[in-house]
Amino acid sequence: MDTSMQNSRSQTDDLKARKAHLNALLKLMGSPWVKATTIHSLTANAIKAELSLIDQQLKRRS
């Protein structure tokens, strides 16, 4: 099998795993017992921006 194809699949799998991980972090941050602070909001916004970037990369690969 062509190594470039293997690398492409591996990168796509990595992006999907990273997306799942970031989504899980957002769920944890959205817990009702977590007090929302400025840092909390900034972190959530950064995670959402990263998820948006990952979605764009996945769209380009498909």
PDB file of N, H, CA, C and O in Angstrom:
ATOM      1  N   MET A   1       0.836  -1.174   0.000  1.00  0.00           N
ATOM      2  CA  MET A   1       0.000   0.000   0.000  1.00  0.00           C
ATOM      3  C   MET A   1       0.884   1.242   0.000  1.00  0.00           C
ATOM      4  O   MET A   1       1.965   1.255   0.590  1.00  0.00           O
ATOM      5  N   ASP A   2       0.418   2.256  -0.655  1.00  0.00           N
ATOM      6  H   ASP A   2      -0.459   2.246  -1.134  1.00  0.00           H
ATOM      7  CA  ASP A   2       1.147   3.526  -0.750  1.00  0.00           C
ATOM      8  C   ASP A   2       1.250   4.172   0.631  1.00  0.00           C
ATOM      9  O   ASP A   2       0.255   4.277   1.349  1.00  0.00           O
ATOM     10  N   THR A   3       2.451   4.600   0.997  1.00  0.00           N
ATOM     11  H   THR A   3       3.259   4.514   0.414  1.00  0.00           H
ATOM     12  CA  THR A   3       2.654   5.181   2.327  1.00  0.00           C
ATOM     13  C   THR A   3       1.940   6.513   2.484  1.00  0.00           C
ATOM     14  O   THR A   3       1.539   6.864   3.593  1.00  0.00           O
ATOM     15  N   SER A   4       1.770   7.266   1.396  1.00  0.00           N
ATOM     16  H   SER A   4       2.096   6.980   0.495  1.00  0.00           H
ATOM     17  CA  SER A   4       1.062   8.538   1.509  1.00  0.00           C
ATOM     18  C   SER A   4      -0.401   8.312   1.870  1.00  0.00           C
ATOM     19  O   SER A   4      -0.996   9.124   2.579  1.00  0.00           O
ATOM     20  N   MET A   5      -0.978   7.230   1.395  1.00  0.00           N
ATOM     21  H   MET A   5      -0.495   6.570   0.819  1.00  0.00           H
ATOM     22  CA  MET A   5      -2.351   6.896   1.753  1.00  0.00           C
ATOM     23  C   MET A   5      -2.432   6.515   3.226  1.00  0.00           C
ATOM     24  O   MET A   5      -3.390   6.885   3.906  1.00  0.00           O
ATOM     25  N   GLN A   6      -1.459   5.792   3.722  1.00  0.00           N
ATOM     26  H   GLN A   6      -0.681   5.491   3.171  1.00  0.00           H
ATOM     27  CA  GLN A   6      -1.451   5.419   5.126  1.00  0.00           C
ATOM     28  C   GLN A   6      -1.332   6.658   6.002  1.00  0.00           C
ATOM     29  O   GLN A   6      -2.023   6.770   7.014  1.00  0.00           O
ATOM     30  N   ASN A   7      -0.472   7.577   5.628  1.00  0.00           N
ATOM     31  H   ASN A   7       0.090   7.486   4.806  1.00  0.00           H
ATOM     32  CA  ASN A   7      -0.308   8.802   6.398  1.00  0.00           C
ATOM     33  C   ASN A   7      -1.584   9.636   6.379  1.00  0.00           C
ATOM     34  O   ASN A   7      -1.956  10.224   7.395  1.00  0.00           O
ATOM     35  N   SER A   8      -2.245   9.691   5.248  1.00  0.00           N
ATOM     36  H   SER A   8      -1.943   9.214   4.422  1.00  0.00           H
ATOM     37  CA  SER A   8      -3.476  10.451   5.125  1.00  0.00           C
ATOM     38  C   SER A   8      -4.547   9.892   6.056  1.00  0.00           C
ATOM     39  O   SER A   8      -5.232  10.648   6.745  1.00  0.00           O
ATOM     40  N   ARG A   9      -4.687   8.604   6.077  1.00  0.00           N
ATOM     41  H   ARG A   9      -4.130   7.990   5.518  1.00  0.00           H
ATOM     42  CA  ARG A   9      -5.681   7.987   6.959  1.00  0.00           C
ATOM     43  C   ARG A   9      -5.313   8.205   8.408  1.00  0.00           C
ATOM     44  O   ARG A   9      -6.185   8.468   9.236  1.00  0.00           O
ATOM     45  N   SER A  10      -4.056   8.103   8.722  1.00  0.00           N
ATOM     46  H   SER A  10      -3.348   7.890   8.049  1.00  0.00           H
ATOM     47  CA  SER A  10      -3.605   8.289  10.088  1.00  0.00           C
ATOM     48  C   SER A  10      -3.882   9.714  10.555  1.00  0.00           C
ATOM     49  O   SER A  10      -4.319   9.917  11.688  1.00  0.00           O
ATOM     50  N   GLN A  11      -3.637  10.689   9.710  1.00  0.00           N
ATOM     51  H   GLN A  11      -3.282  10.525   8.790  1.00  0.00           H
ATOM     52  CA  GLN A  11      -3.886  12.078  10.081  1.00  0.00           C
ATOM     53  C   GLN A  11      -5.376  12.322  10.277  1.00  0.00           C
ATOM     54  O   GLN A  11      -5.769  13.046  11.192  1.00  0.00           O
ATOM     55  N   THR A  12      -6.197  11.733   9.440  1.00  0.00           N
ATOM     56  H   THR A  12      -5.878  11.145   8.696  1.00  0.00           H
ATOM     57  CA  THR A  12      -7.642  11.872   9.586  1.00  0.00           C
ATOM     58  C   THR A  12      -8.104  11.242  10.892  1.00  0.00           C
ATOM     59  O   THR A  12      -8.930  11.812  11.604  1.00  0.00           O
ATOM     60  N   ASP A  13      -7.572  10.074  11.202  1.00  0.00           N
ATOM     61  H   ASP A  13      -6.901   9.611  10.623  1.00  0.00           H
ATOM     62  CA  ASP A  13      -7.924   9.421  12.465  1.00  0.00           C
ATOM     63  C   ASP A  13      -7.471  10.257  13.651  1.00  0.00           C
ATOM     64  O   ASP A  13      -8.181  10.356  14.653  1.00  0.00           O
ATOM     65  N   ASP A  14      -6.302  10.854  13.543  1.00  0.00           N
ATOM     66  H   ASP A  14      -5.726  10.774  12.729  1.00  0.00           H
ATOM     67  CA  ASP A  14      -5.801  11.717  14.613  1.00  0.00           C
ATOM     68  C   ASP A  14      -6.716  12.927  14.812  1.00  0.00           C
ATOM     69  O   ASP A  14      -7.008  13.312  15.944  1.00  0.00           O
ATOM     70  N   LEU A  15      -7.162  13.515  13.715  1.00  0.00           N
ATOM     71  H   LEU A  15      -6.925  13.202  12.796  1.00  0.00           H
ATOM     72  CA  LEU A  15      -8.061  14.667  13.816  1.00  0.00           C
ATOM     73  C   LEU A  15      -9.385  14.271  14.463  1.00  0.00           C
ATOM     74  O   LEU A  15      -9.926  15.009  15.285  1.00  0.00           O
ATOM     75  N   LYS A  16      -9.895  13.119  14.093  1.00  0.00           N
ATOM     76  H   LYS A  16      -9.455  12.520  13.424  1.00  0.00           H
ATOM     77  CA  LYS A  16     -11.157  12.649  14.677  1.00  0.00           C
ATOM     78  C   LYS A  16     -10.994  12.368  16.169  1.00  0.00           C
ATOM     79  O   LYS A  16     -11.885  12.681  16.959  1.00  0.00           O
ATOM     80  N   ALA A  17      -9.883  11.793  16.552  1.00  0.00           N
ATOM     81  H   ALA A  17      -9.160  11.539  15.911  1.00  0.00           H
ATOM     82  CA  ALA A  17      -9.626  11.520  17.973  1.00  0.00           C
ATOM     83  C   ALA A  17      -9.479  12.823  18.748  1.00  0.00           C
ATOM     84  O   ALA A  17      -9.984  12.954  19.863  1.00  0.00           O
ATOM     85  N   ARG A  18      -8.785  13.780  18.151  1.00  0.00           N
ATOM     86  H   ARG A  18      -8.374  13.674  17.246  1.00  0.00           H
ATOM     87  CA  ARG A  18      -8.602  15.083  18.803  1.00  0.00           C
ATOM     88  C   ARG A  18      -9.943  15.789  18.973  1.00  0.00           C
ATOM     89  O   ARG A  18     -10.199  16.410  20.005  1.00  0.00           O
ATOM     90  N   LYS A  19     -10.795  15.691  17.956  1.00  0.00           N
ATOM     91  H   LYS A  19     -10.588  15.186  17.118  1.00  0.00           H
ATOM     92  CA  LYS A  19     -12.120  16.301  18.020  1.00  0.00           C
ATOM     93  C   LYS A  19     -12.947  15.664  19.138  1.00  0.00           C
ATOM     94  O   LYS A  19     -13.614  16.369  19.895  1.00  0.00           O
ATOM     95  N   ALA A  20     -12.905  14.356  19.241  1.00  0.00           N
ATOM     96  H   ALA A  20     -12.363  13.783  18.627  1.00  0.00           H
ATOM     97  CA  ALA A  20     -13.648  13.657  20.298  1.00  0.00           C
ATOM     98  C   ALA A  20     -13.143  14.081  21.678  1.00  0.00           C
ATOM     99  O   ALA A  20     -13.934  14.285  22.599  1.00  0.00           O
ATOM    100  N   HIS A  21     -11.839  14.209  21.812  1.00  0.00           N
ATOM    101  H   HIS A  21     -11.196  14.043  21.064  1.00  0.00           H
ATOM    102  CA  HIS A  21     -11.247  14.616  23.086  1.00  0.00           C
ATOM    103  C   HIS A  21     -11.685  16.031  23.468  1.00  0.00           C
ATOM    104  O   HIS A  21     -12.058  16.279  24.615  1.00  0.00           O
ATOM    105  N   LEU A  22     -11.641  16.949  22.515  1.00  0.00           N
ATOM    106  H   LEU A  22     -11.338  16.747  21.583  1.00  0.00           H
ATOM    107  CA  LEU A  22     -12.035  18.325  22.795  1.00  0.00           C
ATOM    108  C   LEU A  22     -13.522  18.430  23.120  1.00  0.00           C
ATOM    109  O   LEU A  22     -13.918  19.222  23.975  1.00  0.00           O
ATOM    110  N   ASN A  23     -14.345  17.634  22.441  1.00  0.00           N
ATOM    111  H   ASN A  23     -14.024  16.991  21.746  1.00  0.00           H
ATOM    112  CA  ASN A  23     -15.775  17.617  22.759  1.00  0.00           C
ATOM    113  C   ASN A  23     -16.016  17.114  24.179  1.00  0.00           C
ATOM    114  O   ASN A  23     -16.882  17.630  24.886  1.00  0.00           O
ATOM    115  N   ALA A  24     -15.253  16.111  24.592  1.00  0.00           N
ATOM    116  H   ALA A  24     -14.550  15.692  24.018  1.00  0.00           H
ATOM    117  CA  ALA A  24     -15.381  15.593  25.958  1.00  0.00           C
ATOM    118  C   ALA A  24     -14.968  16.661  26.976  1.00  0.00           C
ATOM    119  O   ALA A  24     -15.592  16.789  28.029  1.00  0.00           O
ATOM    120  N   LEU A  25     -13.919  17.427  26.662  1.00  0.00           N
ATOM    121  H   LEU A  25     -13.413  17.323  25.806  1.00  0.00           H
ATOM    122  CA  LEU A  25     -13.510  18.513  27.553  1.00  0.00           C
ATOM    123  C   LEU A  25     -14.597  19.578  27.674  1.00  0.00           C
ATOM    124  O   LEU A  25     -14.840  20.102  28.761  1.00  0.00           O
ATOM    125  N   LEU A  26     -15.246  19.894  26.561  1.00  0.00           N
ATOM    126  H   LEU A  26     -15.049  19.468  25.678  1.00  0.00           H
ATOM    127  CA  LEU A  26     -16.324  20.878  26.611  1.00  0.00           C
ATOM    128  C   LEU A  26     -17.480  20.387  27.472  1.00  0.00           C
ATOM    129  O   LEU A  26     -18.087  21.162  28.211  1.00  0.00           O
ATOM    130  N   LYS A  27     -17.781  19.098  27.373  1.00  0.00           N
ATOM    131  H   LYS A  27     -17.288  18.468  26.773  1.00  0.00           H
ATOM    132  CA  LYS A  27     -18.852  18.536  28.201  1.00  0.00           C
ATOM    133  C   LYS A  27     -18.493  18.650  29.675  1.00  0.00           C
ATOM    134  O   LYS A  27     -19.345  18.985  30.498  1.00  0.00           O
ATOM    135  N   LEU A  28     -17.237  18.373  30.015  1.00  0.00           N
ATOM    136  H   LEU A  28     -16.544  18.101  29.347  1.00  0.00           H
ATOM    137  CA  LEU A  28     -16.801  18.498  31.408  1.00  0.00           C
ATOM    138  C   LEU A  28     -16.907  19.937  31.894  1.00  0.00           C
ATOM    139  O   LEU A  28     -17.322  20.195  33.024  1.00  0.00           O
ATOM    140  N   MET A  29     -16.532  20.858  31.037  1.00  0.00           N
ATOM    141  H   MET A  29     -16.195  20.649  30.119  1.00  0.00           H
ATOM    142  CA  MET A  29     -16.565  22.267  31.416  1.00  0.00           C
ATOM    143  C   MET A  29     -17.992  22.774  31.562  1.00  0.00           C
ATOM    144  O   MET A  29     -18.237  23.745  32.279  1.00  0.00           O
ATOM    145  N   GLY A  30     -18.923  22.132  30.896  1.00  0.00           N
ATOM    146  H   GLY A  30     -18.724  21.343  30.314  1.00  0.00           H
ATOM    147  CA  GLY A  30     -20.320  22.541  30.956  1.00  0.00           C
ATOM    148  C   GLY A  30     -21.068  21.951  32.139  1.00  0.00           C
ATOM    149  O   GLY A  30     -22.283  22.115  32.253  1.00  0.00           O
ATOM    150  N   SER A  31     -20.356  21.271  33.010  1.00  0.00           N
ATOM    151  H   SER A  31     -19.369  21.137  32.917  1.00  0.00           H
ATOM    152  CA  SER A  31     -20.988  20.664  34.178  1.00  0.00           C
ATOM    153  C   SER A  31     -21.585  21.744  35.079  1.00  0.00           C
ATOM    154  O   SER A  31     -21.008  22.822  35.227  1.00  0.00           O
ATOM    155  N   PRO A  32     -22.734  21.456  35.677  1.00  0.00           N
ATOM    156  CA  PRO A  32     -23.390  22.471  36.507  1.00  0.00           C
ATOM    157  C   PRO A  32     -22.622  22.816  37.787  1.00  0.00           C
ATOM    158  O   PRO A  32     -22.835  23.888  38.353  1.00  0.00           O
ATOM    159  N   TRP A  33     -21.747  21.941  38.248  1.00  0.00           N
ATOM    160  H   TRP A  33     -21.574  21.070  37.788  1.00  0.00           H
ATOM    161  CA  TRP A  33     -21.027  22.219  39.488  1.00  0.00           C
ATOM    162  C   TRP A  33     -19.737  23.010  39.266  1.00  0.00           C
ATOM    163  O   TRP A  33     -19.048  23.363  40.224  1.00  0.00           O
ATOM    164  N   VAL A  34     -19.415  23.285  38.010  1.00  0.00           N
ATOM    165  H   VAL A  34     -19.974  22.998  37.232  1.00  0.00           H
ATOM    166  CA  VAL A  34     -18.216  24.069  37.703  1.00  0.00           C
ATOM    167  C   VAL A  34     -18.598  25.547  37.656  1.00  0.00           C
ATOM    168  O   VAL A  34     -19.485  25.945  36.900  1.00  0.00           O
ATOM    169  N   LYS A  35     -17.924  26.350  38.466  1.00  0.00           N
ATOM    170  H   LYS A  35     -17.203  26.027  39.079  1.00  0.00           H
ATOM    171  CA  LYS A  35     -18.194  27.789  38.501  1.00  0.00           C
ATOM    172  C   LYS A  35     -17.563  28.451  37.277  1.00  0.00           C
ATOM    173  O   LYS A  35     -16.369  28.294  37.018  1.00  0.00           O
ATOM    174  N   ALA A  36     -18.372  29.185  36.536  1.00  0.00           N
ATOM    175  H   ALA A  36     -19.341  29.312  36.747  1.00  0.00           H
ATOM    176  CA  ALA A  36     -17.891  29.853  35.330  1.00  0.00           C
ATOM    177  C   ALA A  36     -17.069  31.090  35.702  1.00  0.00           C
ATOM    178  O   ALA A  36     -17.518  31.937  36.474  1.00  0.00           O
ATOM    179  N   THR A  37     -15.879  31.180  35.151  1.00  0.00           N
ATOM    180  H   THR A  37     -15.514  30.492  34.523  1.00  0.00           H
ATOM    181  CA  THR A  37     -15.007  32.338  35.360  1.00  0.00           C
ATOM    182  C   THR A  37     -14.585  32.859  33.996  1.00  0.00           C
ATOM    183  O   THR A  37     -14.939  32.286  32.965  1.00  0.00           O
ATOM    184  N   THR A  38     -13.840  33.928  33.996  1.00  0.00           N
ATOM    185  H   THR A  38     -13.552  34.393  34.833  1.00  0.00           H
ATOM    186  CA  THR A  38     -13.334  34.481  32.744  1.00  0.00           C
ATOM    187  C   THR A  38     -12.407  33.485  32.060  1.00  0.00           C
ATOM    188  O   THR A  38     -12.462  33.300  30.845  1.00  0.00           O
ATOM    189  N   ILE A  39     -11.555  32.848  32.855  1.00  0.00           N
ATOM    190  H   ILE A  39     -11.510  32.998  33.842  1.00  0.00           H
ATOM    191  CA  ILE A  39     -10.635  31.846  32.291  1.00  0.00           C
ATOM    192  C   ILE A  39     -11.430  30.696  31.684  1.00  0.00           C
ATOM    193  O   ILE A  39     -11.091  30.186  30.616  1.00  0.00           O
ATOM    194  N   HIS A  40     -12.494  30.293  32.381  1.00  0.00           N
ATOM    195  H   HIS A  40     -12.770  30.707  33.249  1.00  0.00           H
ATOM    196  CA  HIS A  40     -13.357  29.212  31.901  1.00  0.00           C
ATOM    197  C   HIS A  40     -13.942  29.577  30.536  1.00  0.00           C
ATOM    198  O   HIS A  40     -13.924  28.768  29.607  1.00  0.00           O
ATOM    199  N   SER A  41     -14.455  30.790  30.425  1.00  0.00           N
ATOM    200  H   SER A  41     -14.469  31.447  31.179  1.00  0.00           H
ATOM    201  CA  SER A  41     -15.050  31.241  29.161  1.00  0.00           C
ATOM    202  C   SER A  41     -14.020  31.314  28.041  1.00  0.00           C
ATOM    203  O   SER A  41     -14.291  30.891  26.917  1.00  0.00           O
ATOM    204  N   LEU A  42     -12.844  31.846  28.343  1.00  0.00           N
ATOM    205  H   LEU A  42     -12.624  32.190  29.256  1.00  0.00           H
ATOM    206  CA  LEU A  42     -11.796  31.946  27.329  1.00  0.00           C
ATOM    207  C   LEU A  42     -11.342  30.560  26.861  1.00  0.00           C
ATOM    208  O   LEU A  42     -11.101  30.340  25.674  1.00  0.00           O
ATOM    209  N   THR A  43     -11.231  29.646  27.804  1.00  0.00           N
ATOM    210  H   THR A  43     -11.426  29.826  28.768  1.00  0.00           H
ATOM    211  CA  THR A  43     -10.830  28.283  27.459  1.00  0.00           C
ATOM    212  C   THR A  43     -11.869  27.622  26.576  1.00  0.00           C
ATOM    213  O   THR A  43     -11.523  26.979  25.585  1.00  0.00           O
ATOM    214  N   ALA A  44     -13.143  27.774  26.924  1.00  0.00           N
ATOM    215  H   ALA A  44     -13.423  28.297  27.729  1.00  0.00           H
ATOM    216  CA  ALA A  44     -14.225  27.196  26.125  1.00  0.00           C
ATOM    217  C   ALA A  44     -14.216  27.774  24.712  1.00  0.00           C
ATOM    218  O   ALA A  44     -14.411  27.044  23.740  1.00  0.00           O
ATOM    219  N   ASN A  45     -13.991  29.075  24.597  1.00  0.00           N
ATOM    220  H   ASN A  45     -13.832  29.668  25.386  1.00  0.00           H
ATOM    221  CA  ASN A  45     -13.936  29.710  23.270  1.00  0.00           C
ATOM    222  C   ASN A  45     -12.757  29.193  22.455  1.00  0.00           C
ATOM    223  O   ASN A  45     -12.876  28.990  21.247  1.00  0.00           O
ATOM    224  N   ALA A  46     -11.629  28.982  23.106  1.00  0.00           N
ATOM    225  H   ALA A  46     -11.532  29.147  24.087  1.00  0.00           H
ATOM    226  CA  ALA A  46     -10.452  28.460  22.412  1.00  0.00           C
ATOM    227  C   ALA A  46     -10.698  27.034  21.928  1.00  0.00           C
ATOM    228  O   ALA A  46     -10.298  26.675  20.820  1.00  0.00           O
ATOM    229  N   ILE A  47     -11.350  26.225  22.749  1.00  0.00           N
ATOM    230  H   ILE A  47     -11.675  26.515  23.649  1.00  0.00           H
ATOM    231  CA  ILE A  47     -11.664  24.845  22.358  1.00  0.00           C
ATOM    232  C   ILE A  47     -12.629  24.850  21.179  1.00  0.00           C
ATOM    233  O   ILE A  47     -12.465  24.068  20.243  1.00  0.00           O
ATOM    234  N   LYS A  48     -13.625  25.716  21.215  1.00  0.00           N
ATOM    235  H   LYS A  48     -13.758  26.351  21.976  1.00  0.00           H
ATOM    236  CA  LYS A  48     -14.584  25.805  20.108  1.00  0.00           C
ATOM    237  C   LYS A  48     -13.901  26.243  18.813  1.00  0.00           C
ATOM    238  O   LYS A  48     -14.232  25.745  17.737  1.00  0.00           O
ATOM    239  N   ALA A  49     -12.964  27.160  18.914  1.00  0.00           N
ATOM    240  H   ALA A  49     -12.696  27.565  19.788  1.00  0.00           H
ATOM    241  CA  ALA A  49     -12.216  27.602  17.730  1.00  0.00           C
ATOM    242  C   ALA A  49     -11.383  26.450  17.171  1.00  0.00           C
ATOM    243  O   ALA A  49     -11.313  26.265  15.957  1.00  0.00           O
ATOM    244  N   GLU A  50     -10.758  25.685  18.048  1.00  0.00           N
ATOM    245  H   GLU A  50     -10.815  25.835  19.035  1.00  0.00           H
ATOM    246  CA  GLU A  50      -9.959  24.529  17.615  1.00  0.00           C
ATOM    247  C   GLU A  50     -10.851  23.479  16.952  1.00  0.00           C
ATOM    248  O   GLU A  50     -10.455  22.872  15.957  1.00  0.00           O
ATOM    249  N   LEU A  51     -12.053  23.262  17.497  1.00  0.00           N
ATOM    250  H   LEU A  51     -12.375  23.755  18.305  1.00  0.00           H
ATOM    251  CA  LEU A  51     -12.989  22.314  16.894  1.00  0.00           C
ATOM    252  C   LEU A  51     -13.407  22.772  15.500  1.00  0.00           C
ATOM    253  O   LEU A  51     -13.554  21.957  14.589  1.00  0.00           O
ATOM    254  N   SER A  52     -13.592  24.060  15.344  1.00  0.00           N
ATOM    255  H   SER A  52     -13.473  24.722  16.084  1.00  0.00           H
ATOM    256  CA  SER A  52     -13.946  24.610  14.034  1.00  0.00           C
ATOM    257  C   SER A  52     -12.822  24.370  13.027  1.00  0.00           C
ATOM    258  O   SER A  52     -13.079  24.001  11.881  1.00  0.00           O
ATOM    259  N   LEU A  53     -11.595  24.576  13.450  1.00  0.00           N
ATOM    260  H   LEU A  53     -11.386  24.875  14.382  1.00  0.00           H
ATOM    261  CA  LEU A  53     -10.436  24.339  12.585  1.00  0.00           C
ATOM    262  C   LEU A  53     -10.344  22.861  12.200  1.00  0.00           C
ATOM    263  O   LEU A  53     -10.077  22.531  11.045  1.00  0.00           O
ATOM    264  N   ILE A  54     -10.563  21.990  13.158  1.00  0.00           N
ATOM    265  H   ILE A  54     -10.780  22.258  14.096  1.00  0.00           H
ATOM    266  CA  ILE A  54     -10.520  20.545  12.884  1.00  0.00           C
ATOM    267  C   ILE A  54     -11.609  20.164  11.889  1.00  0.00           C
ATOM    268  O   ILE A  54     -11.367  19.371  10.979  1.00  0.00           O
ATOM    269  N   ASP A  55     -12.813  20.723  12.055  1.00  0.00           N
ATOM    270  H   ASP A  55     -13.009  21.367  12.795  1.00  0.00           H
ATOM    271  CA  ASP A  55     -13.899  20.440  11.114  1.00  0.00           C
ATOM    272  C   ASP A  55     -13.523  20.862   9.697  1.00  0.00           C
ATOM    273  O   ASP A  55     -13.807  20.148   8.735  1.00  0.00           O
ATOM    274  N   GLN A  56     -12.885  22.026   9.570  1.00  0.00           N
ATOM    275  H   GLN A  56     -12.655  22.607  10.350  1.00  0.00           H
ATOM    276  CA  GLN A  56     -12.458  22.484   8.248  1.00  0.00           C
ATOM    277  C   GLN A  56     -11.429  21.539   7.641  1.00  0.00           C
ATOM    278  O   GLN A  56     -11.487  21.231   6.450  1.00  0.00           O
ATOM    279  N   GLN A  57     -10.488  21.080   8.460  1.00  0.00           N
ATOM    280  H   GLN A  57     -10.440  21.330   9.427  1.00  0.00           H
ATOM    281  CA  GLN A  57      -9.466  20.157   7.968  1.00  0.00           C
ATOM    282  C   GLN A  57     -10.079  18.827   7.547  1.00  0.00           C
ATOM    283  O   GLN A  57      -9.678  18.244   6.540  1.00  0.00           O
ATOM    284  N   LEU A  58     -11.040  18.353   8.311  1.00  0.00           N
ATOM    285  H   LEU A  58     -11.366  18.826   9.129  1.00  0.00           H
ATOM    286  CA  LEU A  58     -11.698  17.090   7.958  1.00  0.00           C
ATOM    287  C   LEU A  58     -12.502  17.219   6.673  1.00  0.00           C
ATOM    288  O   LEU A  58     -12.547  16.284   5.873  1.00  0.00           O
ATOM    289  N   LYS A  59     -13.143  18.378   6.466  1.00  0.00           N
ATOM    290  H   LYS A  59     -13.107  19.137   7.116  1.00  0.00           H
ATOM    291  CA  LYS A  59     -13.903  18.599   5.231  1.00  0.00           C
ATOM    292  C   LYS A  59     -12.979  18.592   4.007  1.00  0.00           C
ATOM    293  O   LYS A  59     -13.330  18.063   2.952  1.00  0.00           O
ATOM    294  N   ARG A  60     -11.791  19.190   4.167  1.00  0.00           N
ATOM    295  H   ARG A  60     -11.505  19.620   5.023  1.00  0.00           H
ATOM    296  CA  ARG A  60     -10.834  19.216   3.049  1.00  0.00           C
ATOM    297  C   ARG A  60     -10.355  17.814   2.706  1.00  0.00           C
ATOM    298  O   ARG A  60     -10.081  17.519   1.543  1.00  0.00           O
ATOM    299  N   ARG A  61     -10.252  16.957   3.696  1.00  0.00           N
ATOM    300  H   ARG A  61     -10.474  17.196   4.641  1.00  0.00           H
ATOM    301  CA  ARG A  61      -9.736  15.601   3.473  1.00  0.00           C
ATOM    302  C   ARG A  61     -10.776  14.673   2.856  1.00  0.00           C
ATOM    303  O   ARG A  61     -10.422  13.667   2.240  1.00  0.00           O
ATOM    304  N   SER A  62     -12.047  15.001   3.016  1.00  0.00           N
ATOM    305  H   SER A  62     -12.334  15.817   3.517  1.00  0.00           H
ATOM    306  CA  SER A  62     -13.068  14.084   2.487  1.00  0.00           C
ATOM    307  C   SER A  62     -13.462  14.406   1.076  1.00  0.00           C
ATOM    308  O   SER A  62     -14.308  13.722   0.500  1.00  0.00           O
TER     309      SER A  62
END
